[in-house]
Amino acid sequence: VQLQASGGGLVQAGGSLRLSCSVSGTTFSSYAMGWFRQAPGKERQFVAGINWSGERTWYADSVSGRFTIARDNTKNTVYLQMNSLQPEDTAVYSCGAAIDGDIGLEYTELYDYHYWGQGTQVTVSS
């Protein structure tokens, strides 16, 4: 199973970026997907999650209302649209895949996720 994240970059405060994470080597629709981020000197933290069908999403309080997670099961890809970016959003963002038992759980912990992609750097300047 391979996850490939892309779309990071440098943006000014108030700007937007869209991250993508493509998945191969498995049945994409069997997995809930999540985005996490890790700032320098800090632990990796949950950002956003989406269930296997895309019908349910959940967010960290710090990004709710600014970030939107979505998926396209025909393209085996999950997205993170990030608007109104702030310097505190600066981090390495990575995507994870969690086996989704379709029982309504929201996966927010690192140990919920079975596969990880490499990170993509997001830097927000003030």
C-alpha positions as CSV (number, residue, x, y, z in Angstrom):
1,V,0.0,0.0,0.0
2,Q,1.4,3.4,-1.0
3,L,0.2,6.8,-0.1
4,Q,1.6,9.8,-1.9
5,A,0.9,13.3,-0.6
6,S,1.4,16.4,-2.7
7,G,0.4,20.1,-2.9
8,G,2.3,21.7,-0.2
9,G,4.1,25.0,-0.6
10,L,4.7,28.5,0.7
11,V,1.7,30.8,1.0
12,Q,1.0,34.1,2.7
13,A,-1.4,34.3,5.7
14,G,-5.0,34.3,4.5
15,G,-4.2,32.3,1.5
16,S,-5.2,28.8,0.4
17,L,-3.7,25.5,-0.6
18,R,-5.1,22.1,-1.6
19,L,-3.3,19.0,-0.6
20,S,-3.8,15.7,-2.4
21,C,-3.1,12.1,-1.3
22,S,-3.2,9.4,-3.8
23,V,-3.5,5.8,-2.7
24,S,-2.4,2.6,-4.6
25,G,-2.0,-1.0,-3.9
26,T,-5.3,-1.6,-2.1
27,T,-9.0,-1.0,-2.3
28,F,-9.2,2.7,-1.5
29,S,-12.9,2.6,-0.6
30,S,-12.2,0.2,2.3
31,Y,-10.5,2.9,4.2
32,A,-11.3,6.0,6.1
33,M,-8.7,8.6,5.4
34,G,-7.2,11.3,7.6
35,W,-4.8,14.2,7.5
36,F,-2.3,14.9,10.3
37,R,0.3,17.6,10.7
38,Q,3.5,18.0,12.6
39,A,5.1,21.3,13.4
40,P,8.8,21.6,14.4
41,G,9.3,20.4,17.9
42,K,5.7,19.2,18.3
43,E,3.9,15.9,18.2
44,R,1.9,14.9,15.1
45,Q,-1.7,16.0,15.5
46,F,-5.0,15.1,13.9
47,V,-6.4,17.6,11.4
48,A,-9.3,16.1,9.5
49,G,-10.9,12.7,8.7
50,I,-13.4,11.3,6.2
51,N,-15.2,7.9,6.2
52,W,-14.9,5.4,3.3
53,S,-17.8,6.9,1.3
54,G,-17.2,10.5,1.9
55,E,-20.5,11.0,3.7
56,R,-19.0,11.8,7.1
57,T,-16.2,14.2,7.9
58,W,-14.6,15.3,11.2
59,Y,-12.1,18.0,12.0
60,A,-9.9,19.3,14.7
61,D,-11.3,22.4,16.4
62,S,-8.3,24.4,15.2
63,V,-9.2,24.0,11.5
64,S,-13.0,23.5,11.6
65,G,-14.6,26.0,9.3
66,R,-11.3,26.7,7.4
67,F,-10.3,23.3,6.1
68,T,-12.4,20.8,4.1
69,I,-11.6,17.2,3.5
70,A,-13.0,15.3,0.5
71,R,-12.3,12.2,-1.4
72,D,-12.8,10.8,-4.9
73,N,-13.1,7.1,-4.8
74,T,-12.9,6.9,-8.6
75,K,-9.4,8.5,-8.4
76,N,-8.2,6.8,-5.2
77,T,-7.5,10.3,-3.9
78,V,-8.3,12.3,-0.8
79,Y,-8.0,16.1,-0.7
80,L,-7.5,18.7,2.0
81,Q,-8.7,22.2,1.0
82,M,-7.1,24.7,3.3
83,N,-8.4,28.3,3.4
84,S,-7.6,31.3,5.6
85,L,-4.2,29.8,6.4
86,Q,-2.4,31.2,9.3
87,P,1.3,30.9,10.4
88,E,0.3,28.4,13.0
89,D,-0.8,26.1,10.3
90,T,2.8,25.7,9.2
91,A,3.7,22.0,9.5
92,V,4.5,18.9,7.5
93,Y,1.1,17.4,6.5
94,S,0.7,13.7,6.0
95,C,-2.1,11.4,5.1
96,G,-3.1,8.1,6.7
97,A,-5.5,5.3,5.8
98,A,-7.6,3.5,8.5
99,I,-9.6,0.3,7.8
100,D,-13.2,1.5,8.0
101,G,-15.6,-0.8,9.6
102,D,-18.4,1.5,8.6
103,I,-19.8,1.6,12.2
104,G,-19.7,5.4,12.5
105,L,-16.4,5.8,14.2
106,E,-14.3,9.0,13.8
107,Y,-10.6,8.1,13.6
108,T,-8.5,10.8,15.2
109,E,-5.6,8.9,16.8
110,L,-2.4,7.9,15.2
111,Y,-2.9,4.3,16.2
112,D,-6.2,4.3,14.2
113,Y,-4.3,4.5,11.0
114,H,-2.7,1.5,9.4
115,Y,-0.8,3.1,6.5
116,W,0.9,6.5,6.1
117,G,2.3,8.5,3.3
118,Q,5.3,10.8,3.3
119,G,4.6,14.4,4.3
120,T,4.3,17.5,2.3
121,Q,5.5,20.8,3.8
122,V,3.1,23.7,4.2
123,T,4.6,27.0,5.2
124,V,2.5,30.0,5.9
125,S,4.2,33.4,6.1
126,S,2.9,36.3,8.1
